Amino acid sequence: MNGTVPVLSIVCMAVSLVIAFGVPISLFIYFRKKKGADILPFFIGCAVMLVFAFVLEAYAHQAVFASEIGKKIQNNVFAYAVYGGFMAGLFEETGRFLSFKTVLKNKLGKDANALMYGAGHGGFEAIYLLGITSINNIIYSVLINSGRTDMLTSSLTGDYLAQVENAISALKTTPSYLFLMGGFERIFAIVLQIALSVLVWFAAKKKNRLYLYPLAILIHLLVDGITVICSGKGVSTIMIEAIVCLMAVVTVIIAKTVWKKEAVQ
């Protein structure tokens, strides 16, 4: 396989890698030092994302997609968008709600902990989805550009070999800026996760604000669903990220309004 990965692409991968790890760590330090938040909510946020999104939700998808209904959902962009958005919202927001009602019950008196939790929840997602991917991409790129592609393919056959060859080809041909867009996407996603955490925080803390829990599920559904539909319709990555950014801003405004009314000053 001829060709190399552009240096600019590798730089963009590195920047996204810094964003994936740097933003969560910076938020952790900021919320701890400036807002007086506790440490535990950050790591509970990480754990909830891992268990509810990457384990439980994944198992649920496997069960659904193995059925006839699941196959029909996968073949319809709109149905898949609604299903995927709803499941993501249901599992993640339920995970938040349950954690606030149980392991973080004694931390509800300090509202800054909602921000700290959101940083952990969104931060773990960024590290898991973008950080690890960026590390793999950089390693692959270095091996490709140093002429050691055989280290990636020599022991593989069949479908595994085809997958790695496709990944190598993608690294060479993908426009450099798209590797950087992943970093911006995670920034928007973390902001959104913090805002959603605020909504569910007050839903768990105050009985008369329980409606904020299903509202968070609905917002999650809309963001993920619209993203899937736009991708399926061939909308450009930049436009999709602009839409996600706009929806994140709207969610922040909603969360900020709730915060001003409910937070302990």
N, C-alpha and C positions, 0 to 999 in steps of 0.2 A: 504494500500500500504506500503510494507516494504522497509527498506533501508534508507540511509541518503545521503546527498550531501557531497562529500569529502571536507575537509577543504581546500585543495589545490585549488579546483575549486572556492571556495568562495574568496580565496586570489586573484586568477586570475581575477575574476569578479571585485574585488575592484581595481586592477591595471588598468584594462580597463576603469573603471569608472573615475579614476584619469586622465587617458590619454584623455578621451572624453571631460572633462571639462578643464583640465590643459593645454593642447596644445593650444586650441584657446585663452585662457586667456593670456598665456605666449606670444603668437605671437602678440596679441593686444598690450601688454605692450612694447614688443620689437620694433615693427614697429612704435609705438607712440614715444617712448623715443629715439631710436637709428636712426630711419629713418625720423623722423619728420612728419609722416603721420597724416592725419586728422582722427578724430573719426568717422565722419558720414559714410564713405565708409564701415567700418566694419559692422555697423548695416543695411546698405542698402544691403550688401551681405547676411546677415541673412534673411532679408525680401524677397529678390529675391528667395533664396532657398526655403523658406516656400511657397510663392505664386506660383512660376512657376513650381517647382518640386513636392511639396507635395499637391498642390491644383489643379492647371490647368492641369498638366500632368496626375494626378490621374483621373480627370474627362474625359480626352481624352482617357485614357485606358479603362475606363468603357464603353464609347461609342463604341470603336473599338471592344472590346471583347464581346460585346452584339450582334455583327453582325456575319454572317456566315464566313466572311473572318477572323474575329478575332478568331473564334473557330479553324480555320485551322492553324492560326499562332501559337496558343497555343499548338497545337499538333505536331509541327515541331520545334525541338530544334534550328536548324540553322535560320529558319525564325523568331523565337521568339527572338533570340540573335540579329539579325540585326534590327528587329523592335524596341526592347527595347533599344538598344544602340543608334539608331537614334533618338528616341523620347526623351531620356534623354539628348542627345547632343543638339537637336533642342530647347527644352524648356529652359534648363539651360544657354546655350550660347546666346540664344536670350534674355533671361532675363538680362544677363550681358550687352550685347550690348545696349539694350534699356535703362538700368539704367545709363550707361556711357554717353549716348546721351541726357539724360533728367535730372534726379535729381542730377547726379554727373557731369554735364557738366562744372560747374564752378570749379570743383576739378581736371580737366584734366591737369592743369599746373604742378601739383606735382605728378610725376610718382610713388612715393612710395605709393600713394593711391591705385594703382593696387594691391600691395601686401596686404595692409590692407583690401581691398575688398575681396580678395581671402581667407584671414584668416576668415572673417565673413561667407562667402559662404560655405567653407568647414567645418568651425567650427560648424556652426549651424547643418549641416548634421551629424557631429560626435555626437553632444549632442542629437539630435533627434533620431538617429538610434541606437547608442551605449550607450550613457549616460543613457537614460530613460530605455532601456532594461536591462542594468547592475543593475540599482536600483531595478527594478522589480525582477530580478533574485536573487539578494541578499536577498530581503525581503522574497521571496518564500523559499529560501534555509534555512534561519533562522527559519521560521515557520516549515518547514519540519523536521529540525534537533532537534527542541524543542518539537516535537510530536504534533504540532497543525495544522496538515494538514487539519483537518476538518474545520478550519476557511476559507480555500480556496475553499472547495467543498460543504459544508453543504447546502448552499442556491441555488446550481446549479442543473440543470437537463438536460437531452438530450444532444444535441451537445455541449453546453457550458461546461457541466460537462466533456464530453469526451476530449474536447480541454485542459481543465485545468489538467486533469489526464495525458494526453500525455506530457504536459509541465513539470509536476512534474517528470514523468519518465525520460524525457530527461535531466533534471538537475542532476538526480542521475547517469545516465549512460554515459553522454557525457564526453569524455576525458578532463581532466582539462586544458590542454594546448590550447584547442580550444577556451576557454573563453578568453585566453590571446591573441590569434591570432586576435581576433576582434579589440583589441587595436592597434596592428601593422598595420592592414588593414586601420584603420582610419588615422594613421599617413601618410601612403602612399597616401591615398585619399586626405588629406588636402594639401600635397605637390603638388599633381596633380592639385587640384582646384586652387591653387595659380598660378601655371604655366599657366593654361588655362586662368586665369584672365588677366595675362600679355599679352597674345596673343590677346585677345578680346579688351583689353584696347587700344592697338596701332591700332587695326582695327577701333575702334571708333574714335580715336584721329586723325589718318592720312588717308586721302582718298586713297593714293597709297598703303596702307597696309590693305585694306578692305578684301583681300583674307585670312587674318589671322582668320577672323570670321568663314568661312566655314571650314578652317583647324582645328579649335578648335572643331567644330561639328564632323568632321571625327575622330579626336583623341579620343573624348569622345565615339563615336560609337565603335571604335576598342577596347578600354579598357573594356567597359561594355559588348560588344558582345563576346569577347574572354573569359571573365570571365564566362559568361552564358554557352558557349559551353563547356568549360573545366569542369564546374560543372555538366553539363548534361552527359558528357562522363566519369564521375567518377574520374577525376583527383584529387589527394590529395589536401587538403587545403593548406598545406605548399607550394606545387608546384604552386598553383594558386596565392598565395600571392607573391611568387618569381617573377612570370610573371608580376603581377601588379606593383611590385616594379621596375622592369626593364623598363616597359613602362612609369612609372612616371619619372624615371631618364632620359629617352630619351626626354620626354616632357619638362623637366626642361632644358636640354641642348638646345633644340630648342628655348624655351622662353628666356634663357640667351643670346643666339646669337642675338635674336631680340632686347633685352634690350640694349645690348652693342651698337647696331647701332642706336637705336631710342630714348633712354632715355635722358632726360635733365640732364646733369652732374652738 
